[in-house]
Amino acid sequence: MANFNIDSKKARTYDAIVIGSGISGGWSAKELTEKGLKTLVLERGRDVQHIKDYPTTNMMPWEFEHRERLPKEITDANPIASRCYNFKESSAHFFAKDNEHPYIQEKPFDWIRGYQVGGKSLLWARQTQRWSKYDFEGPSRDKFAVEWPIGYDDIAPWYSHVEKFAGITGNKDGLDTLPDGEFLTPHELNCVEKYFKESVSKQYKDRHIIIGRAAHITDPQQIHLDQGRAKCQHRTMCERGCPFGGYFSSNSSTIPWAMKTGNMTLRPHSVVHSIIYDDKKQKASGVRVIDSNTKEMMEFYADIIFLNAAAINSNLVLLNSTSSRFPNGLGNDSGVLGKYIAFHNYRATVSAEYEGFLDSTEEGRRPNGGYIPRFRNVYKQETDFLRGYAAGFGSDRETYNDRSGLGESLKAGLLKTQYGNWSVGSHMMGETIPKESNYVALDKTQKDPFGMPMLKINVDYDDNDEKMIKDYIEQVSEMFTKAGFKNIRANDNHRNPGNDIHEMGGVRMGKDPKTSMLNKFNQLHACKNVFVTDGACMTSTSTQNPSLTYMALTARAADHAVKEMKAKNL
């Protein structure tokens, strides 16, 4: 029996364990397996294989029973998921349903999740901007929250590393506030977007309109062909899963790449209960897992653990990883675990019309748009609110068809497209400030369907966010006015925090173990063989879409982990 137990434990022992298979988990798997580590990847949801498991990817609109709308009984049963714009008939199967993993909203919070192999990398907006030195310096400059333990120069080579592999389209704009990357051929701005770009550059010295930087392959390089990926076809049906691999996802890229090494074992249907801490060795020794089908508890073991369960779930796992050494959660000597949660503020939009370029229109689709990099409080504090916002910008020609007739006249009207003015629009992407009052915690009495403590979320906007919304509306409206746009309309949609799907923090990086959880290489200060490289690690949020930074931090941390492992420091 003793030999059987030894053999059983040996069969469940790996060099590394990765918890999660989304954007950051996929990169952990790729980097660790490439470096020769036998790696177990745990995913709480089902397996989704590239192409094979994209059931709607080639369906035409008329092939959907409800023409992309979801029946009322589904939206009623999923009020949280239904508030996400991509929750529709063609992609609802990639969203976690509200009853799968309930949580307690102490304040309204839309926790959008994708529980399957690939996670939300199948659903993301694919915008990929680098942070600048000013973004990393924000907390030290305004003295709010803790300083980052790294700067732009530390992560720049890793941005290049992940950009080349993922495939990023963008233009070399030469902006110090938004560093250029390893770009493929850029998409183009249309005529009205170019006009607005010129108008802004004439009126303002510190404001810019650029084409977005996005994880789409516009001209495949050998590294993309080696992955089996092809040029983006501009279908703009990305949330269904792309059979061409035209945009980056774990499913089309990092997971199959890791699998090809022969060093990866993928285990779906594995809900991570906690990380096991060995008091004698003073490090983590493995992971407890609940099989989601059988509810059986089992353990797996490894020398290195990468926690990539997505920001809030990574907090949950650490909070639930208690021991005599860490009674309040693994690595939580500082008491900050679960606190200082932040997100992106997407509440405000500004729209308008433009009566120029009526001799022009547009044709085709573009899986990208215009972008306005942050221009507030970049170099110094200049407003009555901290930090700043970026913004999206886009334009298209209004079209309509005459539907007033009957019979032949109706057919003729439907076949003849008529054109109106150009519509222009912008949405804000504001940085929120991490605060101790924004937290997640485990409930002491209520349990989730797997018998784990239910998570409580207490996250809200504050006065800084309200001031930022007001300034965004004023400034974009002013830019629109100076460009000659008409019928300018501003809107605050009052969406709940979380609906931006950019929640961050709770396991923040920092220089001081007394005020942070992770060091400059994303290691727990108090448990060096556990690395956290998803959104939970973020010290602040800045304004950029965060996924590219998660990728770069992950690759950097994996490189450090393997070097430390070989040096027998872990």
JOBEL-V835928 format. One record per backbone hydrogen bond with DSSP energy under -1.0 kcal/mol. NH is the residue of the N-H (numbers start at 1). CO is the residue of the C=O. Records with the same first field share a line. If there is no record, write none. Layout:
# JOBEL-V835928
NH=CO  CO
This chain:
# JOBEL-V835928
5=1
6=2
7=3
8=4
9=5
10=6
11=7
13=10
14=301
15=38
16=38
17=304
18=40
19=306
20=42
26=22
27=23
28=24
29=25
30=26
31=27
32=28
33=29
34=30
35=31
36=33
37=32
39=263
40=16
41=265
42=18
43=267
52=50
53=49
54=51
57=54
59=56
63=60
64=61
67=64
69=66
74=71
75=71
76=72
77=73
82=78
83=80
84=81
87=84
88=86
89=68
91=88
92=88
94=91
95=92
96=113
100=97
104=455
106=104  457
107=457
110=497
111=109
112=110
116=114
117=46
119=116
121=118
123=120
124=120
128=213
136=132
137=133
141=137
142=138
143=139
155=151
156=152
159=155
160=156
161=157
162=158
163=159
164=160
165=161
166=162
167=163
169=214
170=184
173=171
183=181
184=168
194=190
195=191
196=192
197=193
198=194
199=195
200=196
201=197
202=198
203=199
204=200
210=371
212=369
214=169
215=126
216=214
217=246
224=221
225=221
226=222
228=225
229=224
230=244
232=217
240=237
241=238
245=242
248=215
253=249
255=250
257=253
258=254
259=255
260=256
262=259
265=39
267=41
269=45
270=43
271=290
273=288
274=288
276=286
278=283
282=278
283=278
285=276
286=276
287=300
288=274
289=298
290=271
291=296
292=269
295=291
298=289
300=287
301=12
302=285
304=15
305=529
306=17
307=531
308=19
314=310
315=311
316=312
317=313
318=314
319=315
320=316
322=320
323=326
329=326
330=318
332=329
333=331
338=506
339=336
341=438
342=504
345=430
349=491
350=426
351=489
352=424
353=486
354=422
360=357
368=366
370=393
371=210
372=391
390=429
391=372
392=427
393=370
394=425
396=423
398=421
400=418
409=406
411=407
412=408
413=409
414=410
415=411
418=400
420=398
422=354
423=396
424=352
425=394
426=350
428=348
429=390
430=345
431=388
432=343
438=435
439=458
440=338
441=456
443=454
448=452
451=448
454=446
456=441
457=104
458=439
466=462
467=463
468=464
469=465
470=466
471=467
472=468
473=469
474=470
475=471
476=472
477=473
478=474
479=475
480=476
481=477
482=478
483=479
484=481
485=480
486=353
489=351
491=349
493=347
499=496
501=498
504=342
505=535
507=536
509=537
510=518
515=512
517=508
518=508
519=523
522=519
524=530
525=517
527=524
530=527
531=305
532=522
533=307
537=534
538=535
550=546
551=547
552=548
553=549
554=550
555=551
556=552
557=553
558=554
559=555
560=556
561=557
562=558
563=559
564=560
565=561
566=562
567=563
568=565
569=564
